[in-house]
Amino acid sequence: RSDALRLHAVSFERLGIVLRREYATQVPSVLVDRHKLLQILVNLLSNARHALLEREGEDRQLVLKVEREGSRLHISVSDNGAGIAPESLQRLFTQGFTTKKKGHGFGLHISALAAEEMNGRLTCTSPGLAQGATFTLELPPRPEPSAPLEPA
């Protein structure tokens, strides 16, 4: 997660985006493909930056939260940017669907597939247009090592 932030930190600061990190002190250990995780987070942060630049006014906020939900790890990226229309929420992760004027509609689709490949899930909530959005990556805990079999 810090690699993805480092890639965007200078850009956020320069654009007047206030970044807040909320990391829980105790989170479950997860076994993930680092490249896929970085790909998802970079995409979510890039989308949040885009949504924030469409926002009217100066109060641009981005929150990266890492927390435990039951036995699972949740990483969420929340912004107070452009928001997402209710009718678009169901289609967000569909290949080719985009709300951007110059978008391709591949980023969220590929991110959702990468999350599934890691036995996780990528979801989104938004109260509506101009009300921001929260994308949450949910990952399963690291499997417990199985006990060696006793000889019969």
Accessible surface in RSA format (square Angstrom, percent):
REM  Atomic radii and reference values for relative SASA: ProtOr
REM  Chains: A
REM  Algorithm: Lee & Richards
REM  Probe-radius: 1.40
REM  Slices: 20
REM RES _ NUM      All-atoms   Total-Side   Main-Chain    Non-polar    All polar
REM                ABS   REL    ABS   REL    ABS   REL    ABS   REL    ABS   REL
RES ARG A   1   108.52  45.6  83.39  42.5  25.13  59.8  10.37  14.2  98.14  59.5
RES SER A   2    58.34  49.3  57.25  76.4   1.09   2.5  32.81  69.9  25.53  35.8
RES ASP A   3    34.23  24.0  31.88  31.7   2.36   5.6  15.16  35.7  19.07  19.0
RES ALA A   4     0.16   0.1   0.16   0.2   0.00   0.0   0.16   0.2   0.00   0.0
RES LEU A   5     4.02   2.2   4.02   2.9   0.00   0.0   4.02   2.8   0.00   0.0
RES ARG A   6   159.60  67.0 141.85  72.3  17.75  42.3  73.17 100.0  86.43  52.4
RES LEU A   7   118.42  66.0  86.29  61.7  32.13  80.8  90.34  63.4  28.08  75.6
RES HIS A   8    14.44   7.9  14.44  10.0   0.00   0.0  12.29  12.7   2.15   2.5
RES ALA A   9    35.33  32.5  31.66  48.9   3.67   8.3  32.74  46.1   2.59   6.9
RES VAL A  10   110.94  73.0 107.31  97.1   3.63   8.7 110.16  95.7   0.78   2.1
RES SER A  11    21.31  18.0  19.82  26.4   1.49   3.4  13.68  29.1   7.63  10.7
RES PHE A  12     2.65   1.3   2.65   1.6   0.00   0.0   2.65   1.6   0.00   0.0
RES GLU A  13   146.13  83.9 128.06  96.9  18.06  43.0  45.26  87.5 100.87  82.4
RES ARG A  14   176.25  74.0 140.02  71.4  36.23  86.3  77.18 105.5  99.07  60.0
RES LEU A  15    54.68  30.5  43.92  31.4  10.77  27.1  49.56  34.8   5.12  13.8
RES GLY A  16    43.98  54.2   0.00   N/A  43.98  54.2  36.67 100.6   7.32  16.4
RES ILE A  17     8.55   4.9   0.00   0.0   8.55  20.6   0.19   0.1   8.36  22.7
RES VAL A  18    83.54  55.0  79.30  71.8   4.24  10.2  83.53  72.6   0.01   0.0
RES LEU A  19    38.47  21.4  13.97  10.0  24.51  61.6  13.97   9.8  24.51  66.0
RES ARG A  20   117.48  49.3 115.27  58.8   2.20   5.2  57.25  78.2  60.23  36.5
RES ARG A  21   124.13  52.1  97.66  49.8  26.47  63.0  28.42  38.8  95.71  58.0
RES GLU A  22    56.61  32.5  49.77  37.6   6.84  16.3  31.96  61.8  24.65  20.1
RES TYR A  23    80.60  37.6  52.03  29.6  28.58  74.4  51.69  38.8  28.91  35.6
RES ALA A  24    44.35  40.8  20.66  31.9  23.69  53.9  31.95  45.0  12.40  32.9
RES THR A  25   140.87 100.2 103.02 104.4  37.85  90.2  84.91 114.1  55.96  84.6
RES GLN A  26   140.57  78.6 129.87  94.9  10.69  25.5  38.75  82.5 101.81  77.2
RES VAL A  27    53.98  35.5  33.30  30.1  20.68  49.8  33.30  28.9  20.68  56.1
RES PRO A  28    12.62   9.2   4.76   4.3   7.86  28.6   9.88   8.2   2.74  17.1
RES SER A  29    67.24  56.8  50.09  66.8  17.15  39.5  48.25 102.7  19.00  26.6
RES VAL A  30    30.41  20.0  16.06  14.5  14.35  34.6  16.06  14.0  14.35  38.9
RES LEU A  31   116.60  64.9  96.43  69.0  20.17  50.7  96.99  68.1  19.61  52.8
RES VAL A  32    41.35  27.2  14.38  13.0  26.97  65.0  19.91  17.3  21.44  58.2
RES ASP A  33    62.53  43.8  50.18  49.9  12.35  29.2  23.35  55.0  39.18  39.1
RES ARG A  34   167.82  70.5 162.54  82.9   5.29  12.6  70.51  96.4  97.32  59.0
RES HIS A  35   134.73  73.6 128.08  89.0   6.65  17.0  90.93  93.7  43.80  51.0
RES LYS A  36    53.62  26.2  53.62  32.9   0.00   0.0  25.18  22.7  28.45  30.3
RES LEU A  37    25.99  14.5  25.99  18.6   0.00   0.0  25.99  18.2   0.00   0.0
RES LEU A  38    50.30  28.0  48.78  34.9   1.52   3.8  50.02  35.1   0.28   0.7
RES GLN A  39    65.30  36.5  54.66  39.9  10.64  25.3  29.99  63.8  35.31  26.8
RES ILE A  40     0.00   0.0   0.00   0.0   0.00   0.0   0.00   0.0   0.00   0.0
RES LEU A  41     1.41   0.8   1.41   1.0   0.00   0.0   1.41   1.0   0.00   0.0
RES VAL A  42    43.01  28.3  43.01  38.9   0.00   0.0  43.01  37.4   0.00   0.0
RES ASN A  43    27.35  18.9  23.66  22.9   3.69   8.9  12.33  29.7  15.02  14.5
RES LEU A  44     1.79   1.0   0.12   0.1   1.67   4.2   0.17   0.1   1.62   4.4
RES LEU A  45     1.18   0.7   1.18   0.8   0.00   0.0   1.18   0.8   0.00   0.0
RES SER A  46    30.65  25.9  30.40  40.6   0.25   0.6   9.08  19.3  21.57  30.2
RES ASN A  47    25.30  17.4  21.74  21.0   3.57   8.6  11.13  26.8  14.18  13.7
RES ALA A  48     3.91   3.6   1.62   2.5   2.29   5.2   3.39   4.8   0.53   1.4
RES ARG A  49    59.43  25.0  59.43  30.3   0.00   0.0   1.58   2.2  57.85  35.1
RES HIS A  50    66.16  36.2  64.51  44.8   1.66   4.2  37.38  38.5  28.79  33.5
RES ALA A  51    19.27  17.7  18.10  27.9   1.17   2.7  19.27  27.1   0.00   0.0
RES LEU A  52     0.00   0.0   0.00   0.0   0.00   0.0   0.00   0.0   0.00   0.0
RES LEU A  53    76.73  42.7  56.47  40.4  20.26  50.9  56.47  39.7  20.26  54.5
RES GLU A  54    93.36  53.6  66.18  50.1  27.18  64.7  37.81  73.1  55.55  45.4
RES ARG A  55    64.98  27.3  54.13  27.6  10.85  25.8  10.48  14.3  54.50  33.0
RES GLU A  56   156.40  89.8 143.05 108.2  13.35  31.8  68.02 131.6  88.38  72.2
RES GLY A  57    48.28  59.5   0.00   N/A  48.28  59.5  35.52  97.5  12.76  28.6
RES GLU A  58   150.60  86.5 136.32 103.1  14.28  34.0  65.51 126.7  85.08  69.5
RES ASP A  59    79.29  55.5  70.28  69.9   9.02  21.3  36.61  86.2  42.68  42.6
RES ARG A  60    41.20  17.3  40.72  20.8   0.48   1.1   0.00   0.0  41.20  25.0
RES GLN A  61    49.94  27.9  49.56  36.2   0.38   0.9  21.80  46.4  28.14  21.3
RES LEU A  62     0.27   0.1   0.00   0.0   0.27   0.7   0.00   0.0   0.26   0.7
RES VAL A  63    19.00  12.5  18.79  17.0   0.21   0.5  18.79  16.3   0.21   0.6
RES LEU A  64     1.12   0.6   1.12   0.8   0.00   0.0   1.12   0.8   0.00   0.0
RES LYS A  65    69.35  33.8  69.19  42.5   0.15   0.4  16.43  14.8  52.92  56.4
RES VAL A  66     1.86   1.2   1.41   1.3   0.45   1.1   1.41   1.2   0.45   1.2
RES GLU A  67    52.27  30.0  52.27  39.5   0.00   0.0   9.50  18.4  42.77  34.9
RES ARG A  68   112.75  47.3  94.19  48.0  18.56  44.2  36.59  50.0  76.16  46.2
RES GLU A  69    84.06  48.3  75.40  57.0   8.66  20.6  13.84  26.8  70.22  57.3
RES GLY A  70    65.43  80.7   0.00   N/A  65.43  80.7  46.98 128.9  18.45  41.3
RES SER A  71    65.77  55.6  57.63  76.9   8.15  18.8  38.50  82.0  27.28  38.2
RES ARG A  72    68.20  28.6  68.20  34.8   0.00   0.0  29.66  40.5  38.54  23.4
RES LEU A  73    11.29   6.3  11.29   8.1   0.00   0.0  11.29   7.9   0.00   0.0
RES HIS A  74    32.84  17.9  32.57  22.6   0.27   0.7  22.95  23.6   9.89  11.5
RES ILE A  75     4.40   2.5   4.34   3.2   0.06   0.1   4.34   3.1   0.06   0.2
RES SER A  76    10.23   8.6  10.17  13.6   0.06   0.1   5.01  10.7   5.22   7.3
RES VAL A  77     2.20   1.4   1.55   1.4   0.65   1.6   1.55   1.4   0.65   1.8
RES SER A  78    27.93  23.6  27.57  36.8   0.36   0.8  17.11  36.4  10.82  15.2
RES ASP A  79    16.52  11.6   4.86   4.8  11.66  27.6   3.50   8.2  13.02  13.0
RES ASN A  80    36.91  25.5  34.70  33.5   2.21   5.3  29.28  70.5   7.63   7.4
RES GLY A  81     1.09   1.3   0.00   N/A   1.09   1.3   0.02   0.1   1.06   2.4
RES ALA A  82    25.14  23.1  17.58  27.1   7.55  17.2  22.85  32.2   2.29   6.1
RES GLY A  83    12.08  14.9   0.00   N/A  12.08  14.9   0.30   0.8  11.78  26.4
RES ILE A  84    17.49  10.0  15.81  11.8   1.67   4.0  17.49  12.6   0.00   0.0
RES ALA A  85    11.75  10.8  10.46  16.1   1.28   2.9  10.46  14.7   1.28   3.4
RES PRO A  86    85.26  62.1  80.72  73.6   4.54  16.5  81.37  67.2   3.89  24.2
RES GLU A  87   124.66  71.6 108.38  82.0  16.28  38.8  67.87 131.3  56.79  46.4
RES SER A  88    14.69  12.4  14.50  19.4   0.19   0.4   0.34   0.7  14.35  20.1
RES LEU A  89    42.73  23.8  32.76  23.4   9.97  25.1  32.81  23.0   9.92  26.7
RES GLN A  90   154.20  86.2 120.39  88.0  33.81  80.5  64.65 137.6  89.55  67.9
RES ARG A  91   128.00  53.7 127.87  65.2   0.13   0.3  40.98  56.0  87.02  52.7
RES LEU A  92    11.04   6.2   8.96   6.4   2.09   5.2   8.96   6.3   2.09   5.6
RES PHE A  93    49.08  24.6  41.80  25.9   7.28  18.9  42.58  25.8   6.50  18.6
RES THR A  94    75.54  53.7  68.46  69.4   7.09  16.9  57.26  76.9  18.29  27.6
RES GLN A  95   108.04  60.4  89.94  65.7  18.11  43.1  19.14  40.7  88.91  67.4
RES GLY A  96    44.05  54.3   0.00   N/A  44.05  54.3  22.19  60.9  21.86  49.0
RES PHE A  97    33.35  16.7  20.35  12.6  13.00  33.8  26.18  15.9   7.17  20.5
RES THR A  98    51.21  36.4  27.56  27.9  23.65  56.4  27.46  36.9  23.75  35.9
RES THR A  99    92.85  66.0  54.65  55.4  38.20  91.0  36.55  49.1  56.31  85.1
RES LYS A 100    65.83  32.1  56.93  34.9   8.90  21.2  32.76  29.5  33.07  35.2
RES LYS A 101   208.22 101.6 165.97 101.8  42.25 100.6 125.03 112.5  83.19  88.6
RES LYS A 102   189.23  92.3 163.41 100.3  25.82  61.5 114.85 103.4  74.37  79.2
RES GLY A 103    26.15  32.3   0.00   N/A  26.15  32.3   8.70  23.9  17.45  39.1
RES HIS A 104   140.35  76.7 123.57  85.9  16.78  42.9  84.46  87.0  55.89  65.0
RES GLY A 105    12.46  15.4   0.00   N/A  12.46  15.4   6.95  19.1   5.51  12.3
RES PHE A 106    93.16  46.6  92.15  57.1   1.01   2.6  92.15  55.9   1.01   2.9
RES GLY A 107    32.30  39.8   0.00   N/A  32.30  39.8  22.46  61.6   9.83  22.0
RES LEU A 108    24.63  13.7  21.32  15.3   3.31   8.3  21.32  15.0   3.31   8.9
RES HIS A 109    38.59  21.1  37.78  26.3   0.80   2.1  28.62  29.5   9.97  11.6
RES ILE A 110    75.02  42.7  74.51  55.5   0.51   1.2  74.57  53.7   0.45   1.2
RES SER A 111     0.70   0.6   0.70   0.9   0.00   0.0   0.00   0.0   0.70   1.0
RES ALA A 112    13.37  12.3  12.94  20.0   0.44   1.0  12.95  18.2   0.43   1.1
RES LEU A 113    78.03  43.5  77.58  55.5   0.44   1.1  77.59  54.5   0.44   1.2
RES ALA A 114     5.54   5.1   3.97   6.1   1.57   3.6   5.11   7.2   0.43   1.1
RES ALA A 115     0.00   0.0   0.00   0.0   0.00   0.0   0.00   0.0   0.00   0.0
RES GLU A 116   110.52  63.5  97.19  73.5  13.32  31.7  33.67  65.1  76.85  62.7
RES GLU A 117   111.06  63.8  76.29  57.7  34.76  82.8  40.91  79.1  70.15  57.3
RES MET A 118    15.67   8.1   4.81   3.2  10.86  25.8  12.05  10.2   3.62   4.8
RES ASN A 119   115.07  79.4 100.10  96.7  14.97  36.1  22.75  54.8  92.32  89.2
RES GLY A 120    10.63  13.1   0.00   N/A  10.63  13.1   0.32   0.9  10.30  23.1
RES ARG A 121   133.85  56.2 133.13  67.9   0.72   1.7  48.41  66.2  85.44  51.8
RES LEU A 122    12.17   6.8   0.00   0.0  12.17  30.6   0.00   0.0  12.17  32.7
RES THR A 123    46.47  33.1  45.04  45.7   1.44   3.4  33.04  44.4  13.44  20.3
RES CYS A 124    21.32  16.1   1.22   1.4  20.09  47.2   2.11   5.3  19.21  20.7
RES THR A 125    91.13  64.8  88.70  89.9   2.43   5.8  75.17 101.0  15.96  24.1
RES SER A 126    14.82  12.5   0.00   0.0  14.82  34.1   1.38   2.9  13.44  18.8
RES PRO A 127    97.21  70.8  61.19  55.8  36.02 130.9  74.37  61.4  22.84 141.9
RES GLY A 128     4.29   5.3   0.00   N/A   4.29   5.3   4.29  11.8   0.00   0.0
RES LEU A 129   116.48  64.9 104.20  74.5  12.28  30.9 104.20  73.2  12.28  33.0
RES ALA A 130    80.24  73.8  57.58  88.9  22.66  51.5  61.74  86.9  18.50  49.0
RES GLN A 131   106.07  59.3  82.81  60.5  23.26  55.4  32.12  68.4  73.95  56.1
RES GLY A 132     0.64   0.8   0.00   N/A   0.64   0.8   0.64   1.8   0.00   0.0
RES ALA A 133     8.51   7.8   4.27   6.6   4.24   9.6   6.65   9.4   1.86   4.9
RES THR A 134    40.21  28.6  38.93  39.5   1.28   3.1  18.90  25.4  21.31  32.2
RES PHE A 135    16.33   8.2  16.33  10.1   0.00   0.0  16.33   9.9   0.00   0.0
RES THR A 136    26.10  18.6  25.77  26.1   0.33   0.8  13.06  17.5  13.04  19.7
RES LEU A 137     0.00   0.0   0.00   0.0   0.00   0.0   0.00   0.0   0.00   0.0
RES GLU A 138    25.54  14.7  25.54  19.3   0.00   0.0   2.44   4.7  23.10  18.9
RES LEU A 139     0.04   0.0   0.04   0.0   0.00   0.0   0.04   0.0   0.00   0.0
RES PRO A 140    29.88  21.8  28.25  25.7   1.63   5.9  28.25  23.3   1.63  10.2
RES PRO A 141    51.00  37.2  43.05  39.2   7.95  28.9  43.05  35.5   7.95  49.4
RES ARG A 142   114.77  48.2 107.05  54.6   7.72  18.4  35.65  48.7  79.12  48.0
RES PRO A 143    95.92  69.9  78.25  71.3  17.67  64.2  88.49  73.1   7.44  46.2
RES GLU A 144   153.02  87.9 131.81  99.7  21.21  50.5  61.64 119.2  91.39  74.6
RES PRO A 145   122.66  89.4  93.08  84.8  29.58 107.5 105.48  87.1  17.17 106.7
RES SER A 146   105.26  88.9  77.15 103.0  28.11  64.8  50.22 106.9  55.05  77.1
RES ALA A 147    83.84  77.1  61.09  94.3  22.75  51.8  66.74  94.0  17.10  45.3
RES PRO A 148   119.80  87.3 100.92  92.0  18.88  68.6 111.72  92.2   8.09  50.3
RES LEU A 149   173.64  96.7 147.65 105.6  25.99  65.3 149.42 104.9  24.22  65.2
RES GLU A 150   154.93  88.9 131.83  99.7  23.10  55.0  56.95 110.1  97.98  80.0
RES PRO A 151   127.51  92.9  97.07  88.5  30.44 110.7 109.12  90.1  18.39 114.3
RES ALA A 152   154.32 141.9  72.36 111.7  81.96 186.4 108.53 152.8  45.78 121.3
END  Absolute sums over single chains surface
CHAIN  1 A     9306.1       7544.0       1762.1       5256.0       4050.1
END  Absolute sums over all chains
TOTAL          9306.1       7544.0       1762.1       5256.0       4050.1
